[in-house]
Amino acid sequence: MNETTGAGSGSTKPVVTGSQFADGIAHQLQTLLSAGNYDAVKILLDPVQPVDIADAIGFLPRTLQALAFRLLRKDEAIEVYEYLDPPVQQSLLDKLRSSEVLELVEEMSPDDRVHLFDELPAKVVRRLLAQLSASERTVTAQLLGYEQETAGRLMTTEFIDLKEFHSAAQALSIVRRRATETETIYSLYVTDAERHLTGILSLRDLVTAAPEDCIGDVMTRDVVNVRTDTDQEEVARAIQRYDFLAVPVVDREQRLVGIVTVDDVIDVIEQEATRDIYAAGAVQAGDEDDYFQSNLFIVARRRVVWLAVLVVANAFTTQVIAMNDVVLQQVVLLAAFIPLLIGTGGNVGAQSSTVVIRGLSTQRIQALGPMKAVFREAIAGALLGLLMLLFVVPFAWWRGEGPLVGAAVGISLLAITTLAATAGAALPLLFDKMGLDPALMSAPFITTATDVAGVLIYLRTASWLLVHIHGFSA
């Protein structure tokens, strides 16, 4: 990707933003293509950024996508292709000629090529891999050899490395010569004869250095790096923490093998956030990129797992109510407040779990400490219960025509909100401690658990009040 303008040619172009596409560019593109006015299509797309062209092509009918893509300049087409959604990329591969496909795949950045291969059938990947040039095939096979969702799978091997004995003038000459074939030139890496990472310097440091200065004298030796097996979320946190444009990736022997750039990290952050949101909504996460293009039966299958678990869990709520049918028969009005109590408990628990899961994701909760975080949420739950008592208890007292229902609702409400907040905070932390995904302690799961506990607390409290204060037989 061109770092300055985003245009494949590197020329200065007036910027057309994605929001302007919503106003009609995609529709204009379809109209011109349908009419066969290809010269007008080229004029229309000339000032448009590659990422916005990719969006426009994605909106087109499948029959017109390949036609629009073929009208792009070669250098621009490669960049546009890297921005396309995986389903559109696969569709174009099916429609383009074999020579066009090979040229396209050959010119892609190694990391983008690997991302494409991850989406393609294994048979197609083997065929394309065999047709690549020897150098590109070696690089691609190397990246595919790393575990998915690690720095090694995410990195690109297109970077500029220098030697400590190079002068600043020599280094600038190397940067000029290799700039067009590398992912970024703003971070330059220094390696020794065995390619061990020994230092780093920015393009600014290089430009401001005297021409005769040695790189070893102006570079920074304390280099933040990640290993090839580092999880992609850890890579994203490193780039965010240090405000990097790229972070170097080393192997077990500390040899520099690649870099991860900030644009790839942004994709990781979106992917991980989407996955957590799906988990928090009790949706079994699949391939987030094609979720809305998936078959409805696949969508239903992803959701039904958690729903089945919740149905089974809710059966316990039914059992608790059935076991306390005597107290409900004596004071029927008690049943009217069950939805209020379990709804409140579920909402409080969901709020606490959401806060804690997000805190774990951003690592902000570590500064407070797990135990303090649970205690803080427990106190917050108690305060919420006390505040709600001001509204709920007078209403319950009035509806119940006496203190019994009001007291039962008030005591239960305070206990339920405190318990729900504590559970909502503790369960994600427990899962994290066990090495499991905290997002599995999703809002629906917390809600169901607090439903069971809330009904039990409420009915047992009401039963106790009936027996010890009113003298009823429960």
DRENLO-444793 format. One record per residue (C-alpha): residue in three letters; y, z, x. Coordinates in steps of 0.02 Angstrom, whole numbers, plus 50000, padded with zeros to 5 digits. Layout:
# residues N
- res | yy | zz | xx
- Ala | Y | Z | X
...
***
This chain:
# residues 474
- res | yy | zz | xx
- Met | 50000 | 50000 | 50000
- Asn | 50172 | 49956 | 50065
- Glu | 50262 | 50121 | 50096
- Thr | 50440 | 50064 | 50073
- Thr | 50448 | 49954 | 49920
- Gly | 50271 | 49951 | 49854
- Ala | 50280 | 49761 | 49856
- Gly | 50144 | 49664 | 49941
- Ser | 50266 | 49552 | 50036
- Gly | 50375 | 49696 | 50095
- Ser | 50530 | 49609 | 50025
- Thr | 50667 | 49699 | 49929
- Lys | 50647 | 49677 | 49742
- Pro | 50740 | 49750 | 49593
- Val | 50633 | 49889 | 49521
- Val | 50556 | 49869 | 49350
- Thr | 50487 | 50035 | 49290
- Gly | 50334 | 50076 | 49187
- Ser | 50441 | 50131 | 49040
- Gln | 50515 | 49956 | 49029
- Phe | 50340 | 49887 | 49008
- Ala | 50326 | 49987 | 48847
- Asp | 50476 | 49889 | 48784
- Gly | 50388 | 49723 | 48790
- Ile | 50341 | 49659 | 48963
- Ala | 50155 | 49674 | 48929
- His | 50178 | 49585 | 48762
- Gln | 50283 | 49448 | 48845
- Leu | 50147 | 49425 | 48976
- Gln | 50015 | 49399 | 48843
- Thr | 50125 | 49277 | 48747
- Leu | 50161 | 49171 | 48901
- Leu | 49980 | 49169 | 48956
- Ser | 49921 | 49118 | 48783
- Ala | 50048 | 48976 | 48782
- Gly | 49996 | 48917 | 48956
- Asn | 50170 | 48943 | 49028
- Tyr | 50111 | 49001 | 49199
- Asp | 50273 | 48969 | 49293
- Ala | 50362 | 49086 | 49174
- Val | 50228 | 49218 | 49206
- Lys | 50264 | 49211 | 49392
- Ile | 50451 | 49229 | 49360
- Leu | 50420 | 49374 | 49241
- Leu | 50312 | 49470 | 49364
- Asp | 50413 | 49433 | 49521
- Pro | 50528 | 49588 | 49509
- Val | 50389 | 49702 | 49446
- Gln | 50306 | 49834 | 49554
- Pro | 50117 | 49813 | 49586
- Val | 50072 | 49974 | 49495
- Asp | 50165 | 49914 | 49340
- Ile | 50084 | 49743 | 49350
- Ala | 49916 | 49831 | 49352
- Asp | 49964 | 49927 | 49194
- Ala | 50015 | 49765 | 49109
- Ile | 49852 | 49677 | 49155
- Gly | 49756 | 49827 | 49089
- Phe | 49837 | 49803 | 48918
- Leu | 49788 | 49620 | 48908
- Pro | 49632 | 49557 | 48819
- Arg | 49485 | 49537 | 48939
- Thr | 49496 | 49348 | 48923
- Leu | 49673 | 49345 | 48995
- Gln | 49656 | 49478 | 49131
- Ala | 49575 | 49363 | 49259
- Leu | 49701 | 49225 | 49221
- Ala | 49849 | 49342 | 49250
- Phe | 49771 | 49408 | 49409
- Arg | 49745 | 49233 | 49480
- Leu | 49931 | 49195 | 49459
- Leu | 49978 | 49333 | 49582
- Arg | 50013 | 49300 | 49765
- Lys | 49865 | 49340 | 49877
- Asp | 49946 | 49489 | 49963
- Glu | 50013 | 49558 | 49800
- Ala | 49848 | 49531 | 49709
- Ile | 49756 | 49644 | 49832
- Glu | 49880 | 49786 | 49804
- Val | 49880 | 49762 | 49615
- Tyr | 49690 | 49767 | 49614
- Glu | 49689 | 49938 | 49698
- Tyr | 49795 | 50007 | 49555
- Leu | 49686 | 49940 | 49414
- Asp | 49575 | 50056 | 49314
- Pro | 49390 | 50047 | 49365
- Pro | 49333 | 49958 | 49204
- Val | 49464 | 49822 | 49232
- Gln | 49415 | 49806 | 49415
- Gln | 49233 | 49780 | 49367
- Ser | 49280 | 49654 | 49233
- Leu | 49380 | 49552 | 49358
- Leu | 49235 | 49552 | 49481
- Asp | 49127 | 49474 | 49346
- Lys | 49255 | 49339 | 49307
- Leu | 49318 | 49290 | 49480
- Arg | 49225 | 49167 | 49592
- Ser | 49114 | 49239 | 49728
- Ser | 49232 | 49184 | 49866
- Glu | 49380 | 49265 | 49778
- Val | 49284 | 49427 | 49754
- Leu | 49231 | 49434 | 49936
- Glu | 49407 | 49401 | 49999
- Leu | 49476 | 49533 | 49881
- Val | 49351 | 49666 | 49933
- Glu | 49369 | 49623 | 50117
- Glu | 49558 | 49648 | 50114
- Met | 49556 | 49814 | 50019
- Ser | 49593 | 49977 | 50107
- Pro | 49430 | 50064 | 50157
- Asp | 49459 | 50214 | 50045
- Asp | 49503 | 50105 | 49895
- Arg | 49350 | 49996 | 49929
- Val | 49238 | 50149 | 49930
- His | 49314 | 50209 | 49767
- Leu | 49275 | 50039 | 49691
- Phe | 49096 | 50044 | 49757
- Asp | 49072 | 50215 | 49678
- Glu | 49103 | 50134 | 49508
- Leu | 48992 | 49981 | 49532
- Pro | 48803 | 49966 | 49506
- Ala | 48704 | 49996 | 49666
- Lys | 48637 | 49817 | 49665
- Val | 48814 | 49745 | 49664
- Val | 48870 | 49864 | 49801
- Arg | 48726 | 49812 | 49915
- Arg | 48769 | 49628 | 49889
- Leu | 48955 | 49651 | 49924
- Leu | 48921 | 49765 | 50072
- Ala | 48807 | 49635 | 50152
- Gln | 48942 | 49501 | 50134
- Leu | 49081 | 49601 | 50218
- Ser | 49130 | 49570 | 50398
- Ala | 49040 | 49677 | 50526
- Ser | 49190 | 49791 | 50558
- Glu | 49229 | 49820 | 50374
- Arg | 49045 | 49844 | 50332
- Thr | 49030 | 49978 | 50467
- Val | 49184 | 50072 | 50407
- Thr | 49131 | 50062 | 50224
- Ala | 48954 | 50119 | 50261
- Gln | 49024 | 50265 | 50361
- Leu | 49133 | 50324 | 50216
- Leu | 48994 | 50300 | 50089
- Gly | 48885 | 50411 | 50198
- Tyr | 48992 | 50564 | 50163
- Glu | 48965 | 50675 | 50011
- Gln | 49067 | 50633 | 49857
- Glu | 49227 | 50734 | 49828
- Thr | 49245 | 50778 | 50012
- Ala | 49378 | 50732 | 50138
- Gly | 49260 | 50608 | 50220
- Arg | 49235 | 50512 | 50058
- Leu | 49422 | 50518 | 50020
- Met | 49493 | 50471 | 50190
- Thr | 49546 | 50305 | 50262
- Thr | 49511 | 50250 | 50439
- Glu | 49674 | 50152 | 50449
- Phe | 49790 | 50260 | 50555
- Ile | 49884 | 50250 | 50720
- Asp | 49822 | 50354 | 50866
- Leu | 49912 | 50371 | 51032
- Lys | 49874 | 50447 | 51203
- Glu | 49968 | 50586 | 51289
- Phe | 50008 | 50478 | 51439
- His | 50095 | 50345 | 51333
- Ser | 50283 | 50339 | 51350
- Ala | 50390 | 50340 | 51193
- Ala | 50431 | 50157 | 51224
- Gln | 50247 | 50112 | 51238
- Ala | 50207 | 50212 | 51081
- Leu | 50343 | 50122 | 50981
- Ser | 50271 | 49957 | 51037
- Ile | 50098 | 50011 | 50975
- Val | 50171 | 50066 | 50808
- Arg | 50259 | 49898 | 50784
- Arg | 50101 | 49803 | 50826
- Arg | 49986 | 49902 | 50711
- Ala | 50104 | 49950 | 50568
- Thr | 50047 | 49813 | 50449
- Glu | 49863 | 49861 | 50462
- Thr | 49877 | 50049 | 50441
- Glu | 49893 | 50163 | 50289
- Thr | 50045 | 50257 | 50355
- Ile | 50157 | 50255 | 50509
- Tyr | 50254 | 50414 | 50472
- Ser | 50123 | 50528 | 50549
- Leu | 50055 | 50479 | 50720
- Tyr | 49904 | 50562 | 50798
- Val | 49864 | 50593 | 50981
- Thr | 49686 | 50588 | 51045
- Asp | 49602 | 50603 | 51215
- Ala | 49476 | 50484 | 51292
- Glu | 49337 | 50554 | 51180
- Arg | 49448 | 50536 | 51025
- His | 49468 | 50724 | 51006
- Leu | 49625 | 50765 | 50908
- Thr | 49749 | 50847 | 51030
- Gly | 49918 | 50828 | 50946
- Ile | 50029 | 50751 | 50814
- Leu | 50207 | 50687 | 50803
- Ser | 50313 | 50611 | 50668
- Leu | 50393 | 50440 | 50675
- Arg | 50561 | 50531 | 50680
- Asp | 50508 | 50627 | 50836
- Leu | 50454 | 50465 | 50918
- Val | 50613 | 50369 | 50875
- Thr | 50727 | 50508 | 50935
- Ala | 50632 | 50535 | 51099
- Ala | 50697 | 50455 | 51259
- Pro | 50603 | 50293 | 51300
- Glu | 50532 | 50367 | 51460
- Asp | 50471 | 50530 | 51380
- Cys | 50283 | 50557 | 51378
- Ile | 50200 | 50580 | 51210
- Gly | 50116 | 50736 | 51278
- Asp | 50287 | 50816 | 51302
- Val | 50357 | 50780 | 51128
- Met | 50202 | 50800 | 51019
- Thr | 50150 | 50957 | 50924
- Arg | 49986 | 51028 | 50987
- Asp | 49956 | 51147 | 50841
- Val | 49881 | 51022 | 50719
- Val | 49827 | 51066 | 50542
- Asn | 49671 | 50966 | 50502
- Val | 49521 | 50964 | 50384
- Arg | 49338 | 50928 | 50415
- Thr | 49244 | 50781 | 50342
- Asp | 49145 | 50901 | 50231
- Thr | 49299 | 50992 | 50165
- Asp | 49308 | 50989 | 49975
- Gln | 49441 | 50872 | 49906
- Glu | 49530 | 51014 | 49816
- Glu | 49551 | 51104 | 49983
- Val | 49622 | 50945 | 50057
- Ala | 49747 | 50934 | 49914
- Arg | 49800 | 51114 | 49940
- Ala | 49827 | 51085 | 50126
- Ile | 49941 | 50936 | 50094
- Gln | 50034 | 51032 | 49959
- Arg | 50051 | 51189 | 50066
- Tyr | 50121 | 51102 | 50219
- Asp | 50215 | 50961 | 50129
- Phe | 50118 | 50829 | 50225
- Leu | 50118 | 50643 | 50192
- Ala | 49944 | 50639 | 50268
- Val | 49819 | 50760 | 50344
- Pro | 49700 | 50714 | 50487
- Val | 49512 | 50724 | 50460
- Val | 49398 | 50773 | 50604
- Asp | 49210 | 50782 | 50624
- Arg | 49110 | 50930 | 50689
- Glu | 49157 | 50888 | 50869
- Gln | 49343 | 50885 | 50823
- Arg | 49350 | 50696 | 50844
- Leu | 49481 | 50610 | 50735
- Val | 49390 | 50498 | 50611
- Gly | 49519 | 50469 | 50475
- Ile | 49666 | 50531 | 50373
- Val | 49693 | 50577 | 50191
- Thr | 49860 | 50519 | 50121
- Val | 49965 | 50601 | 49987
- Asp | 49940 | 50459 | 49862
- Asp | 49752 | 50490 | 49864
- Val | 49781 | 50677 | 49846
- Ile | 49885 | 50648 | 49689
- Asp | 49736 | 50559 | 49614
- Val | 49625 | 50707 | 49661
- Ile | 49745 | 50831 | 49579
- Glu | 49744 | 50728 | 49419
- Gln | 49554 | 50714 | 49421
- Glu | 49527 | 50900 | 49450
- Ala | 49657 | 50950 | 49319
- Thr | 49575 | 50833 | 49192
- Arg | 49405 | 50907 | 49230
- Asp | 49470 | 51085 | 49207
- Ile | 49555 | 51038 | 49043
- Tyr | 49393 | 50962 | 48978
- Ala | 49298 | 51119 | 49028
- Ala | 49428 | 51231 | 48948
- Gly | 49407 | 51133 | 48787
- Ala | 49217 | 51152 | 48795
- Val | 49193 | 50967 | 48829
- Gln | 49059 | 50922 | 48955
- Ala | 49155 | 50822 | 49085
- Gly | 49089 | 50652 | 49130
- Asp | 49185 | 50513 | 49215
- Glu | 49364 | 50556 | 49168
- Asp | 49427 | 50381 | 49205
- Asp | 49323 | 50295 | 49070
- Tyr | 49310 | 50435 | 48941
- Phe | 49412 | 50342 | 48811
- Gln | 49316 | 50181 | 48844
- Ser | 49148 | 50267 | 48829
- Asn | 49026 | 50236 | 48688
- Leu | 49050 | 50358 | 48544
- Phe | 48871 | 50419 | 48561
- Ile | 48906 | 50463 | 48743
- Val | 49065 | 50554 | 48692
- Ala | 48969 | 50652 | 48559
- Arg | 48832 | 50696 | 48683
- Arg | 48960 | 50766 | 48805
- Arg | 49034 | 50878 | 48671
- Val | 48879 | 50933 | 48577
- Val | 48809 | 51040 | 48719
- Trp | 48945 | 51171 | 48711
- Leu | 48956 | 51160 | 48522
- Ala | 48771 | 51199 | 48509
- Val | 48795 | 51350 | 48622
- Leu | 48941 | 51410 | 48516
- Val | 48842 | 51388 | 48354
- Val | 48703 | 51497 | 48424
- Ala | 48829 | 51626 | 48484
- Asn | 48915 | 51630 | 48314
- Ala | 48747 | 51669 | 48235
- Phe | 48766 | 51842 | 48313
- Thr | 48928 | 51865 | 48215
- Thr | 48835 | 51826 | 48055
- Gln | 48700 | 51950 | 48103
- Val | 48827 | 52088 | 48138
- Ile | 48907 | 52063 | 47967
- Ala | 48736 | 52064 | 47882
- Met | 48690 | 52228 | 47969
- Asn | 48848 | 52310 | 47901
- Asp | 48835 | 52247 | 47722
- Val | 48837 | 52425 | 47652
- Val | 49014 | 52464 | 47711
- Leu | 49075 | 52295 | 47647
- Gln | 48998 | 52328 | 47476
- Gln | 49088 | 52495 | 47465
- Val | 49258 | 52424 | 47520
- Val | 49257 | 52238 | 47485
- Leu | 49436 | 52216 | 47547
- Leu | 49377 | 52249 | 47726
- Ala | 49303 | 52074 | 47728
- Ala | 49475 | 51997 | 47698
- Phe | 49537 | 52055 | 47868
- Ile | 49390 | 51992 | 47972
- Pro | 49468 | 51818 | 48002
- Leu | 49632 | 51899 | 48056
- Leu | 49548 | 52013 | 48182
- Ile | 49428 | 51889 | 48260
- Gly | 49562 | 51755 | 48264
- Thr | 49681 | 51871 | 48354
- Gly | 49548 | 51924 | 48478
- Gly | 49498 | 51745 | 48513
- Asn | 49677 | 51690 | 48542
- Val | 49715 | 51836 | 48658
- Gly | 49555 | 51805 | 48756
- Ala | 49592 | 51620 | 48769
- Gln | 49767 | 51655 | 48834
- Ser | 49702 | 51774 | 48968
- Ser | 49563 | 51656 | 49024
- Thr | 49685 | 51510 | 49034
- Val | 49806 | 51610 | 49142
- Val | 49668 | 51670 | 49259
- Ile | 49580 | 51502 | 49275
- Arg | 49745 | 51419 | 49318
- Gly | 49784 | 51558 | 49442
- Leu | 49617 | 51529 | 49527
- Ser | 49646 | 51342 | 49532
- Thr | 49816 | 51361 | 49616
- Gln | 49758 | 51511 | 49720
- Arg | 49908 | 51611 | 49658
- Ile | 49795 | 51749 | 49594
- Gln | 49737 | 51796 | 49770
- Ala | 49907 | 51873 | 49809
- Leu | 49888 | 51993 | 49662
- Gly | 49703 | 52028 | 49684
- Pro | 49561 | 52009 | 49557
- Met | 49556 | 52191 | 49501
- Lys | 49743 | 52201 | 49477
- Ala | 49740 | 52037 | 49382
- Val | 49608 | 52106 | 49261
- Phe | 49703 | 52270 | 49241
- Arg | 49866 | 52177 | 49211
- Glu | 49787 | 52071 | 49074
- Ala | 49706 | 52225 | 48995
- Ile | 49876 | 52311 | 48984
- Ala | 49952 | 52151 | 48915
- Gly | 49815 | 52146 | 48782
- Ala | 49849 | 52327 | 48734
- Leu | 50036 | 52293 | 48721
- Leu | 50003 | 52141 | 48612
- Gly | 49893 | 52248 | 48499
- Leu | 50027 | 52381 | 48482
- Leu | 50159 | 52252 | 48439
- Met | 50048 | 52173 | 48307
- Leu | 50011 | 52344 | 48231
- Leu | 50192 | 52351 | 48173
- Phe | 50159 | 52204 | 48057
- Val | 49975 | 52213 | 48016
- Val | 49946 | 52397 | 47978
- Pro | 50082 | 52416 | 47842
- Phe | 50017 | 52259 | 47758
- Ala | 49835 | 52319 | 47767
- Trp | 49886 | 52492 | 47703
- Trp | 49976 | 52413 | 47556
- Arg | 49835 | 52292 | 47514
- Gly | 49704 | 52428 | 47530
- Glu | 49802 | 52549 | 47421
- Gly | 49769 | 52687 | 47545
- Pro | 49746 | 52730 | 47730
- Leu | 49564 | 52677 | 47751
- Val | 49585 | 52489 | 47771
- Gly | 49750 | 52509 | 47866
- Ala | 49673 | 52633 | 47989
- Ala | 49518 | 52527 | 48015
- Val | 49620 | 52370 | 48045
- Gly | 49744 | 52458 | 48160
- Ile | 49614 | 52543 | 48271
- Ser | 49508 | 52386 | 48280
- Leu | 49656 | 52273 | 48317
- Leu | 49709 | 52377 | 48467
- Ala | 49531 | 52385 | 48533
- Ile | 49497 | 52201 | 48505
- Thr | 49655 | 52136 | 48590
- Thr | 49625 | 52249 | 48740
- Leu | 49443 | 52199 | 48754
- Ala | 49479 | 52014 | 48730
- Ala | 49614 | 52011 | 48865
- Thr | 49501 | 52106 | 48985
- Ala | 49353 | 51990 | 48954
- Gly | 49463 | 51836 | 48961
- Ala | 49521 | 51887 | 49135
- Ala | 49360 | 51961 | 49204
- Leu | 49233 | 51827 | 49156
- Pro | 49317 | 51681 | 49248
- Leu | 49338 | 51794 | 49401
- Leu | 49155 | 51842 | 49391
- Phe | 49102 | 51659 | 49382
- Asp | 49213 | 51619 | 49531
- Lys | 49135 | 51762 | 49630
- Met | 48962 | 51692 | 49588
- Gly | 49012 | 51521 | 49655
- Leu | 49017 | 51441 | 49483
- Asp | 49159 | 51344 | 49403
- Pro | 49278 | 51473 | 49321
- Ala | 49327 | 51340 | 49195
- Leu | 49155 | 51359 | 49117
- Met | 49223 | 51523 | 49046
- Ser | 49321 | 51413 | 48929
- Ala | 49428 | 51464 | 48782
- Pro | 49294 | 51424 | 48651
- Phe | 49166 | 51530 | 48744
- Ile | 49285 | 51678 | 48761
- Thr | 49334 | 51659 | 48578
- Thr | 49154 | 51663 | 48519
- Ala | 49112 | 51814 | 48626
- Thr | 49262 | 51911 | 48561
- Asp | 49217 | 51861 | 48383
- Val | 49051 | 51950 | 48396
- Ala | 49124 | 52103 | 48482
- Gly | 49274 | 52108 | 48365
- Val | 49173 | 52106 | 48205
- Leu | 49058 | 52242 | 48273
- Ile | 49205 | 52353 | 48323
- Tyr | 49292 | 52327 | 48156
- Leu | 49144 | 52363 | 48043
- Arg | 49081 | 52510 | 48146
- Thr | 49257 | 52585 | 48144
- Ala | 49269 | 52562 | 47956
- Ser | 49096 | 52639 | 47934
- Trp | 49144 | 52790 | 48039
- Leu | 49303 | 52816 | 47939
- Leu | 49208 | 52804 | 47775
- Val | 49081 | 52935 | 47829
- His | 49191 | 53062 | 47920
- Ile | 49352 | 53051 | 47822
- His | 49306 | 52995 | 47646
- Gly | 49132 | 53066 | 47643
- Phe | 49050 | 52903 | 47588
- Ser | 48873 | 52863 | 47636
- Ala | 48870 | 52713 | 47752
***
